Amino acid sequence: MAESFLEKYESQKDSDALQRLNKVLAKDNLLQSMEPGLISEMANMAMGPGKFTGPAKGLLKLFPKGLDTEEAFPALQKIVTALKGMGQGEKTAAYKVLKPKIMKDKTRLDDIYNNDIMNNPNASGRLGTLISKNQEAYSKLDSYLDNLITPKGLMGGGVASLMPLRHGL
């Protein structure tokens, strides 16, 4: 009788593990087949915050590795292209993930420029040009992200919102 109980227990444990595996695989298949936008936002609400990251975390892999060895613009252009295909909720999530990375890389570029270019009389012009191009590319991506999230009607838009106020100036 002890063997039959042990056999039943083992078979029940195996079937439970198989059911859990099937459930995880089904959830992964469902998430992969979803289109970006409203459906993925609903999945995020259903599964809870933090469990469904979507494509936002994957964008971090597109950033260039060597800021002082390669031009950053082509890699950052891929990020912009990926952002254009996302829904508004995903763009907000991507903003929260990308903004700290951009600020960190911009600081790193500034440090490289100040330490390796400005303080080194033997610095190559090519390195200075590369760092300047990368700084410009990161600044453009940063402003693109800010414009992506900021509501357009907030400041009234148009050229008048860009002009300084004339209160006693």
Backbone as numpy.savetxt, mean C-alpha at the origin, in Angstrom:
# Nx Ny Nz CAx CAy CAz Cx Cy Cz
-13.02 -52.55 23.54 -13.84 -51.36 23.54 -12.98 -50.10 23.54
-11.85 -50.15 24.18 -10.96 -48.99 24.22 -10.42 -48.68 22.83
-10.18 -49.70 22.04 -9.68 -49.47 20.69 -10.74 -48.82 19.81
-11.96 -49.22 19.95 -13.00 -48.62 19.12 -13.20 -47.14 19.48
-13.09 -46.80 20.77 -13.20 -45.41 21.17 -12.04 -44.60 20.61
-10.83 -45.16 20.70 -9.65 -44.48 20.18 -9.74 -44.32 18.67
-10.22 -45.33 17.98 -10.38 -45.24 16.53 -11.42 -44.19 16.14
-12.51 -44.16 16.89 -13.55 -43.16 16.62 -13.00 -41.75 16.86
-12.25 -41.61 17.94 -11.67 -40.30 18.26 -10.71 -39.84 17.17
-9.84 -40.73 16.72 -8.89 -40.39 15.66 -9.60 -40.04 14.36
-10.60 -40.81 13.98 -11.32 -40.53 12.74 -12.09 -39.21 12.84
-12.68 -38.93 14.03 -13.39 -37.66 14.22 -12.41 -36.49 14.13
-11.24 -36.65 14.73 -10.23 -35.59 14.70 -9.76 -35.34 13.28
-9.56 -36.40 12.50 -9.15 -36.25 11.11 -10.23 -35.57 10.28
-11.47 -35.96 10.48 -12.55 -35.35 9.70 -12.73 -33.88 10.07
-12.56 -33.53 11.36 -12.64 -32.13 11.76 -11.54 -31.30 11.12
-10.34 -31.84 11.08 -9.22 -31.14 10.46 -9.46 -30.95 8.97
-10.02 -31.96 8.32 -10.31 -31.86 6.90 -11.40 -30.82 6.63
-12.41 -30.75 7.50 -13.45 -29.75 7.35 -12.90 -28.34 7.51
-12.02 -28.15 8.50 -11.41 -26.83 8.69 -10.57 -26.44 7.48
-9.82 -27.40 6.94 -9.00 -27.14 5.76 -9.87 -26.75 4.57
-10.96 -27.47 4.35 -11.87 -27.16 3.26 -12.48 -25.77 3.42
-12.81 -25.41 4.65 -13.39 -24.09 4.91 -12.38 -22.98 4.59
-11.13 -23.17 4.98 -10.09 -22.17 4.71 -9.86 -22.06 3.21
-9.80 -23.19 2.51 -9.59 -23.16 1.06 -10.75 -22.49 0.34
-11.98 -22.76 0.79 -13.14 -22.14 0.18 -13.12 -20.62 0.39
-12.73 -20.18 1.59 -12.65 -18.75 1.87 -11.58 -18.09 0.99
-10.43 -18.74 0.84 -9.37 -18.20 -0.01 -9.82 -18.12 -1.47
-10.50 -19.14 -1.96 -11.00 -19.11 -3.34 -12.01 -17.98 -3.53
-12.86 -17.78 -2.55 -13.85 -16.71 -2.63 -13.17 -15.35 -2.66
-12.19 -15.15 -1.80 -11.49 -13.86 -1.75 -10.71 -13.59 -3.03
-10.12 -14.62 -3.62 -9.37 -14.43 -4.86 -10.27 -14.12 -6.04
-11.50 -14.62 -6.00 -12.39 -14.40 -7.14 -13.13 -13.06 -7.06
-13.02 -12.36 -5.95 -13.76 -11.11 -5.78 -13.13 -9.99 -6.59
-13.96 -9.12 -7.09 -13.50 -7.91 -7.76 -13.28 -6.84 -6.71
-12.34 -5.93 -6.94 -12.12 -4.87 -5.95 -13.32 -3.95 -5.87
-13.53 -3.40 -4.71 -14.60 -2.44 -4.53 -15.55 -2.83 -3.43
-16.84 -2.73 -3.71 -17.87 -2.93 -2.70 -17.85 -4.34 -2.12
-17.63 -5.34 -2.93 -17.64 -6.71 -2.44 -16.53 -6.94 -1.43
-15.35 -6.44 -1.71 -14.25 -6.65 -0.76 -14.48 -5.85 0.52
-15.15 -4.70 0.44 -15.49 -3.96 1.65 -16.47 -4.76 2.51
-17.45 -5.40 1.86 -18.39 -6.23 2.61 -17.68 -7.42 3.24
-16.74 -8.01 2.54 -15.99 -9.12 3.11 -15.18 -8.66 4.30
-14.65 -7.46 4.24 -13.89 -6.91 5.36 -14.79 -6.72 6.57
-16.02 -6.24 6.33 -16.95 -6.07 7.44 -17.38 -7.41 8.02
-17.58 -8.41 7.17 -18.04 -9.71 7.63 -16.96 -10.45 8.42
-15.72 -10.34 7.99 -14.65 -11.08 8.65 -14.01 -10.29 9.77
-14.30 -9.04 9.88 -13.74 -8.23 10.95 -12.51 -7.47 10.50
-12.21 -6.40 11.19 -11.05 -5.60 10.80 -9.75 -6.34 11.06
-8.81 -6.13 10.16 -7.49 -6.72 10.33 -7.33 -8.11 9.75
-8.42 -8.78 9.42 -8.31 -10.13 8.89 -8.22 -10.14 7.37
-8.79 -9.15 6.72 -8.79 -9.08 5.27 -8.03 -7.82 4.87
-6.81 -7.99 4.41 -6.00 -6.83 4.06 -6.18 -6.42 2.62
-6.62 -7.34 1.77 -6.81 -7.01 0.37 -5.49 -6.73 -0.32
-5.54 -6.02 -1.42 -4.32 -5.78 -2.17 -3.44 -4.65 -1.62
-3.88 -3.97 -0.57 -3.12 -2.81 -0.07 -1.73 -3.20 0.41
-1.61 -4.27 1.16 -0.30 -4.69 1.67 0.60 -5.17 0.54
0.02 -5.71 -0.51 0.81 -6.18 -1.65 1.49 -5.05 -2.40
0.97 -3.84 -2.27 1.58 -2.69 -2.95 2.96 -2.36 -2.39
3.20 -2.73 -1.14 4.51 -2.45 -0.53 5.63 -3.20 -1.24
5.29 -4.33 -1.86 6.31 -5.11 -2.56 6.76 -4.43 -3.86
5.97 -3.48 -4.35 6.30 -2.81 -5.60 7.31 -1.68 -5.45
7.56 -1.25 -4.22 8.51 -0.16 -4.00 9.92 -0.60 -4.37
10.73 0.33 -4.88 12.11 -0.02 -5.24 12.93 -0.31 -3.97
13.88 -1.23 -4.11 14.70 -1.62 -2.96 15.86 -0.66 -2.74
16.60 -0.36 -3.78 17.77 0.51 -3.66 17.46 1.91 -4.10
17.23 2.80 -3.18 16.87 4.17 -3.54 18.04 4.93 -4.15
19.26 4.49 -3.86 20.42 5.19 -4.40 21.07 4.45 -5.57
20.44 3.36 -6.02 21.02 2.60 -7.12 20.11 2.49 -8.33
18.82 2.67 -8.16 17.89 2.54 -9.29 16.88 3.68 -9.29
16.36 3.95 -10.47 15.36 5.00 -10.60 14.03 4.48 -10.07
13.37 5.26 -9.24 12.15 4.84 -8.56 10.89 5.04 -9.39
10.93 5.89 -10.39 9.72 6.26 -11.12 8.98 5.06 -11.73
9.65 4.12 -12.44 8.89 3.00 -13.01 8.17 2.16 -11.96
8.81 1.92 -10.82 8.18 1.14 -9.76 7.00 1.90 -9.15
7.16 3.18 -8.96 6.07 3.98 -8.38 4.92 4.14 -9.36
5.22 4.11 -10.66 4.16 4.17 -11.67 3.30 2.91 -11.61
3.90 1.77 -11.32 3.13 0.53 -11.16 2.17 0.64 -9.98
2.60 1.31 -8.92 1.73 1.50 -7.75 0.54 2.36 -8.12
0.78 3.44 -8.88 -0.31 4.32 -9.30 -1.29 3.56 -10.20
-0.77 2.75 -11.09 -1.63 1.95 -11.97 -2.49 0.99 -11.15
-1.91 0.38 -10.14 -2.67 -0.53 -9.28 -3.72 0.23 -8.48
-3.40 1.43 -8.04 -4.37 2.23 -7.28 -5.56 2.63 -8.13
-5.33 2.88 -9.40 -6.42 3.29 -10.29 -7.47 2.19 -10.44
-7.08 0.94 -10.30 -8.01 -0.17 -10.45 -8.73 -0.56 -9.18
-8.52 0.16 -8.09 -9.12 -0.19 -6.80 -10.40 0.59 -6.54
-11.22 0.05 -5.67 -12.41 0.74 -5.21 -12.04 1.78 -4.16
-12.99 2.62 -3.77 -12.69 3.71 -2.84 -12.26 3.19 -1.48
-12.89 2.14 -0.98 -12.49 1.58 0.32 -11.09 1.01 0.28
-10.75 0.38 -0.82 -9.40 -0.17 -0.97 -8.37 0.95 -1.11
-8.75 2.04 -1.77 -7.83 3.17 -1.89 -7.54 3.78 -0.51
-8.56 3.84 0.33 -8.37 4.35 1.69 -7.44 3.44 2.48
-7.64 2.13 2.35 -6.76 1.18 3.03 -5.34 1.27 2.49
-5.21 1.44 1.18 -3.89 1.57 0.57 -3.21 2.85 1.04
-3.98 3.92 1.19 -3.42 5.18 1.68 -2.81 4.99 3.06
-3.52 4.28 3.93 -3.03 4.06 5.29 -1.77 3.20 5.31
-1.63 2.32 4.33 -0.45 1.46 4.27 0.71 2.17 3.57
0.42 2.90 2.50 1.47 3.49 1.68 2.05 4.78 2.25
1.25 5.57 2.91 1.71 6.87 3.40 2.93 6.76 4.33
2.93 5.86 5.32 4.13 5.75 6.17 5.37 5.29 5.39
5.17 4.39 4.43 6.30 3.90 3.62 6.88 5.04 2.78
6.02 5.86 2.20 6.48 6.98 1.39 7.25 7.97 2.25
6.73 8.28 3.44 7.42 9.22 4.32 8.77 8.67 4.75
8.84 7.39 5.03 10.10 6.76 5.44 11.12 6.83 4.31
10.68 6.51 3.08 11.60 6.54 1.94 12.02 7.96 1.60
11.12 8.93 1.73 11.49 10.33 1.47 12.54 10.80 2.48
12.38 10.41 3.72 13.37 10.76 4.74 14.71 10.10 4.43
14.65 8.86 4.00 15.88 8.16 3.64 16.57 8.82 2.46
15.80 9.24 1.47 16.37 9.94 0.32 17.00 11.26 0.74
16.33 11.99 1.63 16.89 13.25 2.12 18.19 13.00 2.87
18.23 11.94 3.68 19.45 11.61 4.41 20.59 11.23 3.46
20.26 10.45 2.44 21.28 10.06 1.46 21.81 11.30 0.75
20.91 12.19 0.37 21.32 13.41 -0.34 22.21 14.28 0.56
21.78 14.48 1.79 22.54 15.34 2.70 23.89 14.74 3.07
23.93 13.45 3.34 25.17 12.82 3.80 26.12 12.45 2.67
25.57 11.92 1.58 26.43 11.41 0.52 26.70 12.41 -0.60
25.85 13.38 -0.78 26.03 14.33 -1.88 26.55 15.67 -1.35
25.82 16.26 -0.43 26.17 17.60 0.05 27.47 17.61 0.87
27.70 16.58 1.67 28.88 16.56 2.54 30.07 15.85 1.92
29.96 15.48 0.68 31.04 14.75 0.02 31.47 15.53 -1.23
32.65 16.12 -1.21 33.09 16.88 -2.39 33.39 15.99 -3.60
33.59 14.70 -3.39 33.90 13.78 -4.48 32.67 13.02 -4.98
31.48 13.45 -4.61 30.25 12.75 -5.00 30.04 12.88 -6.51
29.52 11.82 -7.09 29.30 11.84 -8.54 28.02 12.61 -8.87
28.04 13.24 -10.01 26.86 13.96 -10.47 25.72 13.02 -10.81
26.07 11.82 -11.26 25.06 10.82 -11.60 24.24 10.43 -10.37
24.92 10.23 -9.23 24.21 9.87 -8.00 23.32 11.02 -7.55
23.82 12.24 -7.65 23.01 13.40 -7.28 21.76 13.53 -8.14
21.92 13.29 -9.44 20.78 13.35 -10.36 19.78 12.24 -10.04
20.27 11.04 -9.76 19.39 9.91 -9.43 18.60 10.19 -8.16
19.26 10.68 -7.14 18.58 10.98 -5.87 17.54 12.08 -6.09
17.88 13.10 -6.86 16.92 14.18 -7.14 15.70 13.66 -7.88
15.91 12.80 -8.87 14.79 12.21 -9.61 13.91 11.38 -8.69
14.54 10.59 -7.81 13.78 9.75 -6.89 13.00 10.60 -5.89
13.60 11.69 -5.41 12.88 12.59 -4.51 11.65 13.18 -5.20
11.81 13.56 -6.45 10.69 14.12 -7.20 9.60 13.08 -7.43
9.99 11.86 -7.75 9.02 10.79 -7.98 8.24 10.48 -6.70
8.92 10.43 -5.57 8.23 10.17 -4.31 7.32 11.34 -3.93
7.74 12.56 -4.21 6.88 13.72 -3.92 5.62 13.68 -4.76
5.75 13.30 -6.02 4.58 13.21 -6.90 3.64 12.10 -6.44
4.18 10.96 -6.01 3.33 9.88 -5.50 2.63 10.32 -4.22
3.33 11.04 -3.37 2.75 11.53 -2.12 1.59 12.48 -2.40
1.78 13.41 -3.33 0.69 14.34 -3.66 -0.46 13.62 -4.37
-0.14 12.59 -5.17 -1.20 11.82 -5.82 -2.05 11.11 -4.76
-1.41 10.54 -3.75 -2.16 9.87 -2.69 -3.02 10.86 -1.91
-2.48 12.04 -1.63 -3.26 13.05 -0.92 -4.48 13.47 -1.73
-4.31 13.65 -3.04 -5.43 14.02 -3.90 -6.43 12.88 -4.07
-5.96 11.66 -3.94 -6.81 10.49 -4.08 -7.81 10.39 -2.93
-7.38 10.78 -1.75 -8.21 10.63 -0.55 -8.99 11.89 -0.22
-8.40 13.06 -0.45 -9.04 14.33 -0.11 -10.28 14.55 -0.97
-11.42 14.87 -0.33 -12.62 15.17 -1.13 -12.40 16.41 -1.99
-12.87 16.35 -3.22 -12.63 17.43 -4.17 -13.42 18.69 -3.84
-14.56 18.54 -3.23 -15.38 19.71 -2.94 -15.05 20.37 -1.62
-14.04 19.88 -0.91 -13.75 20.39 0.42 -13.33 21.85 0.40
-12.45 22.23 -0.52 -11.96 23.60 -0.56 -12.65 24.43 -1.64
-13.59 23.89 -2.30 -14.28 24.64 -3.33 -13.67 24.44 -4.70
-12.44 23.95 -4.77 -11.80 23.65 -6.03 -11.48 24.91 -6.82
-10.93 24.70 -7.99 -10.63 25.81 -8.87 -9.38 26.57 -8.47
-9.04 27.56 -9.28 -7.84 28.36 -9.07 -8.01 29.27 -7.86
-9.22 29.72 -7.57 -9.43 30.65 -6.47 -9.02 30.04 -5.14
-9.13 28.75 -4.97 -8.75 28.12 -3.70 -7.23 28.06 -3.54
-6.49 28.20 -4.63 -5.03 28.16 -4.56 -4.42 29.54 -4.30
-5.21 30.59 -4.48 -4.70 31.94 -4.26 -4.70 32.26 -2.77
-3.68 32.99 -2.30 -3.64 33.34 -0.87 -4.74 34.33 -0.53
-5.17 34.26 0.71 -6.19 35.21 1.18 -5.56 36.59 1.33
-6.32 37.61 1.12 -5.78 38.98 1.15 -6.21 39.72 2.41
-6.23 39.03 3.53 -6.60 39.67 4.79 -5.38 40.38 5.36
-5.17 41.58 4.98 -4.09 42.39 5.53 -2.72 42.06 4.96
-2.63 41.33 3.88 -1.33 41.00 3.29 -0.91 42.03 2.33
